Amino acid sequence: MLKNELQVTRFVILMSFLNFLFFHFPFFSFAFNNIDHKSFSGIIAIISLIILMLVVNAFAFYLIFFLSRFVGKFLLVLFFIINAIAVYFINTYNVIIDESMIGNVINTNYEEASSFFSIKLILYIILLGVIPGIYIIKMKIINVTLKRFLITSSLTLLFIAILAFANASHWLWIDKNSKQLGGLAMPWSYSVNISLYYIHQHQKNKKEILLPDATIKDNEKSVVVLVIGESARKQNFSLYGYGRNTNSLLSKTQNVFHFDATSCATYTTAGVKCILEHANTDDLYEILPNYLYRNNVEVIWRTTNWGEPPVHIKNYQNKDALMLNCKGEGCNYDEVLLNGLKDQILASKKNKVLVILHTSISHGPTYSKKYPPQFETFKPVCNSVELGNCSQEELINAYDNTIVYTDYFLHNVIEDLKQLKEYKSAMLFVSDHGESLGEKNLYMHGLPLSIAPKEQYEIPFIVWTSDNSKQLKPNKTLSQNHVFHSVLNFLSVQSPVYDEEMNIFK
């Protein structure tokens, strides 16, 4: 039987041990797989990491509980519950809880978050979070005197310093792998990165940096539809040589061109920002829709997704708004973005029109719910949110069906534009990032770009132009930033920030 009262020193050692036992298997799996564990030096490094993890966590808990046992209990219960959730996602999807992943979590809407719900997640929370939390709450903790606290703290800090310097030969290895190690250390992965995220967001979003004024060079009617893809990876498009016919419609459509491209990041907020900005930068410059709207271009934004920078235009419509006047099965899917779009373009009193359709078709983990039943071309499909429980065939089948639906969606965009005889038209399809489907035991997206596999950043860049409009340059590999300058060129918008090198049109 566990005691119902403990001195604070013993209690924090116990909590540190449980924290290590419950939540640090991924941390030490990474360390074990990335260090020469067969050598004496490697063994010493791993043992030192274990000791350091136990001591540092115990000391942090010790400090908190000495200052306030009530606050200490509250934080420790919170840590165990959040740790349980974090480790579930690490074990299930092989993610790393770094700053970018924190941004994904904070910007996730209810519909997307609910798609990750599973019985396994509930079990993680109950077994690793709630039950230890009940024990923590019921435990009577006996504090120590100030003198004892100071002596213990001093000796602990001295021990940590000695251990750190004794492993000086491994500092370079730790520095090289700091992002992965830091993203797997509980509870500091999310505690530190939440703080960093909000600090950096505050710095970025103090004020949108306005771009120099632009001018429209002619009165010719022109429309560009920019389709922002979600988690669409290049290698599963048959236009790019994929073995399955996932682009049966686009492959038969004239004036469709495809280019190799890479994303700026592997998560939505950064990927969409990069598509809409004139350059890849950490600052928040005026994005394409805001810039063109301010300079007298008709801008329409329709979305079933989230994660874009602040959009300051009149015609912004999310899924709920679009559903109000939509009828039919397609309205439950991304086809809702096309409902009444052609009429909305024709109703514009301006000659230059930009339409942005922010889709969510290939977003996991519930790929099989992202398309109507008639698009289930490849079977059987994965229906579980725990992608590791599905076979590779089932997972790829479900994902490929989203690409088939994307093909249909883009085909409909093109067909609508073909009917706008008075306009010179273009459609650009660019994904925010790619997607892992079990390769190297990785799933979905969000890994830091420096260590992400190509599946997470090699994206499709597909262009269609009407017969009466511009031709394309013999482009090679494009970036997401090519979108901004290409749209300006097609709509004949003259701007000091325009870069001809980043324009895909002749």
N, C-alpha and C positions, 0 to 999 in steps of 0.2 A: 504493500500500500504506500502511496506517495504521502509524504507529510503534508499537513494542512498549514504549516508555518515554516518559514525558512529565513535565515539571515540573508540579507540582500546580496552578499557576495556569492553565496552558494546558489541563490536563486538565479542570478544573472549568468552564472556558469552553466547551470542547467538549461536556461533559455537559449544560450549561445550554442550549446550542444544540439538541442532540438532544432534550432534554426539551421545549423549545419547539416544535420541528418535528413531533415525534411526537404530542404530547398536548394542544396548545393551539389547534387549529382551532376546536373548539366555543366556547372562551373568546372568541376574536377574532371569530368569527361573531356572537356575541351583541353584542359591543361595536360591531361594524360596523353591525348592524341597529338599534341603539338609540342611536346618536349621529349627528349631522349630519355624515356623512363627506365631504360635498361642500363644506363650508365649510372655510376655512383653520384655524379653531379646532378643528374636528373632526379634521382630518388630523393636526394637532399632537398632539391627545389620543391618537389611536391609535398614532402613532409613539412617543410617550412611554410608553404602556402596554407596547409591545413592548420598548423599551429597559429599562424598569423590571423587566419580567418576567425578561429575560435576566440583568440585573445582580443582582437580589435572589436568584434561584436559584443563580447562580454563587457569590455571597458565602456563602450558606448551605452549599453543598457545600464551599467553601473552608475554612470554619470547622470543619466536621466532619472533613475529611481532615487538617487540620493537627493536630487533637487526636488522631486515630487513623485511620491509613490502613486498618486491618483493619475497624474499625467503619464507616468511610466506604464501603468497598466493599460490605459487607454491606447497609447501608441503601440504597445507590444501586441495587443489584440488586433489592432488595425494592421500592423505589419504582417502578422501571421495570416490574416484573411487575404490581404493583397498579395502576399508572397505565394499563397496557394493558387490564386488566379494567374499570377505571372508565370509560375512554373508549369501550370497546365498548358498555357499557350507556348511556352518554350519547348515543352516535351511533345506537344501535338503538332506544332507548325514550324519548329526549329527557328523561332524568331530570336532576336536579341533586344533587350529592353534598353535601347539607347535613346538619345534625344529625339531622333526622327520617329521612332516607334511611339514615344510618348505623344508626339504631335498627332500621329494617326489615331491614337486612343482618344485624345481630347476632342478631336474633330469628327469622331465617328457619330453618326446619328442613330436613333433608336432602331430603325429598320435594319440597318447593317449590323448593329451590335447584337440584336436578337437572333440573327442568323447563325451566330456562334454558339448558341445555347445547346447544351447536351447534358445527359445524365452524368457522364464522366466529369464534367466541369463541376456539377453540384457535389459529387463525391469528393473531389479535390477540396472544395471549400469546406465541407463538413468535417472530413477526416483530418485535414492539415490546417484548417483555420478555426472553425467553430469549436471543436472539442478542445484543442489546446487553449483557445480563448476562454472557455469556461473554467478550465483549471487555473489560468492566470488570474481571473477575476476572483475566484474563491480563495486563492492563496493569501495567507497573512504574511506580510513581509516585514521583517525586523531590520530596521535601519542601523547604521553604524555611526560612531561619533565622528566629528569633523576631523579629529586627529587621525583616526583610523582610515578615514576616506583619503586624506592627503597622502598618507604613507603608501596605501595601496595604489593610488593613482600614480604616484611618482615611480614606484617600482615597476608598475605595468608599462608606463611610457618608456622607462629605461630598457625594459626587456624588449619592447617593440623596436626601439632604435637599434639595439644590439643585433636583433634578428634580421632587421632590414640591411644593416651594413655587412653582416656576415654573408648575406646573399647578394652582395654588390655585383657579382659576376653575372647575375640573372636580370639585372635592371633593364638591360637593352631588350631582352626577350619580353619582359613585362610591359615595357613601353611600346614595343611593336604590337603587342596583342592587347593593349589597354582597353580598346573599344569593346572587344569581345568579352574580356574578363570583367570589365566594369558593367557590361550589360547583362551579366549572369550572376552578379553578386547581390544577394538579397539581405536587407531591403534597400541597399544603397543604389541599386540600378535605377529604380524609379524615383526614389527620394531625391537623389542628386539631379537626375535628368528632368524631373518636373520643374525644379527650380531653374535649371539652365534654359529649359524651353520658354518659360515665361519671361525670364530676363532677356533672352534673345528676341522674343516676339515683341516685347516692349521697345527694344532698340530698333527693330525693323519697322514697326508700325506707328512710330511717333507721328509721321505724316507721310502720305503718299507723295513721292517726288514727281511733280508735274513735268511733262516733256514739253519742248518748244512747240508753239502753235504750228499747225499744219494747214495746207490749202488744198482744195480740190481743183485739179487742173482742167477738167472738162465736164460736160453735162451728159455724157453718154450713160445710159442705164446699165449698171453693173451690179451683180450680186455674188457674194461669196458665202457659201455655207461651210463653216468650220465644224467638223464633227470630232469631238474629243473622245477618244476611246478610253475604256477602263480595263486595265490589266490585259490588254491584247498584245500577245507576243508575236513577233514576225514569223517565227518558224512554223506556226500552225496555219498560216495562210497559204493556200495552194498557189496564189499569185507569185509567191516567193519560192516555189518548188516543193512544197510539202506534198507528200505522197497521196494524201486524201484530198478529194475534191471539195474543199470547204468554201471555194469561191466560184461556184458554178454560174452565178449571174454576172459578177464583175468580170470574169474571164471572157465573157461573150460581149461585153459592152465596149463600144468604140470610145477612143479618147481617154481610156483609163491607163494611168501610169503609176508605177510603184517604185519606190526608192528605198535603199537601205538607210536606216536611221537609228540613232541612239537617244535615250532619254537622259535628262540632266540628273535624275534621281530615281529611286525605286519606290516612291510612295506618292500618293495622289496630290497632296497640297503643293509639294515642290515641283512635281511634274506639270501640273496645270499652270502654276505660276510661270514656269519656264516657257511653256507654249505661248503664253499671252504677253510675255515681256520682250523688249527689243534686244536684251542681252542677258546672259546668265550672270546674275549678281545676287548678293545677299541683301541688298537694299530693296525697298519696295518702290519701284518706279511705277508710273502710270501704266496700267495694263491696256492691251489692245482695245477691248470694248469701251472702256472709259475714255481713252484717247480719241477714238473715232467719233464717239457720241458727242464729245465736247467740241469736235471740229466738223459738226453738221452732217455726219453720216447716220443713216438709220441703223440702229443696232438692236437686235432681238436676241435675247438669251433664254433658252429653254433647257431645263435640266431635270433629270431623275437622280442626280448624284449630289455631291457636296465637295467641299474642300477648295473651292476657288478663292482667290483673293477678293477683297471687297469690290463688288460690282456696282457702279454708280450710273445706271441707265434707267430709262422709263419702262421699257418692255422686258422686265425680268419675270419669268414664269417658271415656278417649280412644278413638281408632279401633281400636287394637290390642285393647283390652279388649272392645270391642263386637263385634269380628269373631269372637271365640271361640265365641259361641253363635248366630251368624248364618249362614243358608244361603240360597243363591240369588244371581243376578246382581246384584241391587240392593245386596248387601252390599259390593260393590266401589266403591260410590258413596255419596252422602250418605244414602241410604235406611237405611244401617246405624244411623243415629241413632234411627230409629223402631222398631227391632227390640226387642220386649218392653217397650216404653215404657208402654203402657197397663196391662200387668200390674204393672209397677213402681209406677205411681201407685196402683193399687188395693191394693197390698200395704202402702202406708203406713199407719201407725197414727195419723197426724196429720190434722187437718181442713184444714189450709192447706198447699198444695203449690205450689212454684215449680219449673218445669222450664226449663232454659236449653239450647237446642240451638245450638251454634256451628258453622255450616255453612261450606263452602268452595266452593260450587257455581260461582260466577262468577269465580273467581280465574284470572287469566291467568299466563303467556301461552298455556297449552295449554287454551284454552276447550273445544276439541272432545273432550278426554279427561275432561271433568267430568260427562258425562251418558251414560246407556246408549244404545246405537245406535238404539233405537226412538224416541228423542226428537230425532233429527236431522231436525227438521221443515223447516228451511230449508237449501238446498244451492245451490252447493257451499260447503264450509267451509274455513277456514284451519287447516292442520295444522302450520304452522311456528312455532317459538318466536321467529323474527325477523319480528315483525308487519308491519314495513314492506315485507316481500317479498310479502305477501298483498294481494290487491285489497281495496278497501273493502267490497265486497259479501261476499267470503269471510269477512272478519273479523267483520262485523256478523251474518252468518248464524250463525257459530259462537257468538258471544256471545248472540244471541237464543235459540238452542237451550238455553243455560243458564237463561234466564229461563223458557222453557217447562218445563224440568225443575223449576225453583223453584216454579212454579205447581202442578205435580203433587205436589211435596213438601209444600207448605203445605196443599193439598187433603187429603192423607192425614193430616196433623196434625189438621185440623178434623174429619175423619171419625172419627178415634180419640176425640177429645174428645166428640163427639156420643154416643158409646156409654157415656160416664160419666154415667149418668142421675142419680146421687146428687149430682153436683157442679155448681156454677155454674162455667162454664168461659169462658176467654178465651184467644185467641192474639194475640200481637203480633209482627209481623215488621218489623224495623228493620235497615237495612244499616249496616255500619261506615263506609263511604264509597262514592263512586261510581267511575267508570272512564272513561278516555279511550280512544276507538277510532279514532284517526287524525285527529280534528278538530284543526286547527291543527298538524298533524304531531306530535301528542302521543299517547302510548300509556300504558295502564294508569293508575297513580295515584302519589301521593307528592309532588306539587309542594307547596311551601309554600302554605298556605291563602290568603295575601295575593295570590298571583299565579295560583292554580289556576283553571282554567276551571270553569264550572258543572257540567259533566259529572262532575267529580271530587267534588263535595260536595252535589249535589241527589239525595236518596235517597228510596226508598219507605218509607212508614210505614203498614203495613196491619194492620187490627184485625178480628178476628172475635169475637163473643160468642154464647154459647148463649141460647136463647129465654128461659130462666128467670133470666137474670142482668141485669147493669146495661146501661143505655143510655149513649150517648156524647154529649158536648157538641158543639155545632157548631164544632168546632175549625178553625182556619185553618192557619197554618204552625207546625209543631211542631219541637222540637229533640230531640236524643237524650236529654237530661236529663229529658224528660217521662216516660220509661220508669220510672224509679225511683219517682216519686210516684204514677204510675198503678197500678203493681203493688201498692204499699202500700194504695192505696184499694180496689182490687178484692179484696184478701185481708183487708180490714178490720183492717189493722195501724196502730195509733195511734203516732205518733212525733213528738217535738219538731222534727224536721227536715222533716216533711211540709209541702209547699207546695201548697195547693189550686189555685193558679194554674197549676201544672205538672201537674195531673191531667186526663186526657182523659175520665174517666167522670163521669156525673151523680151 
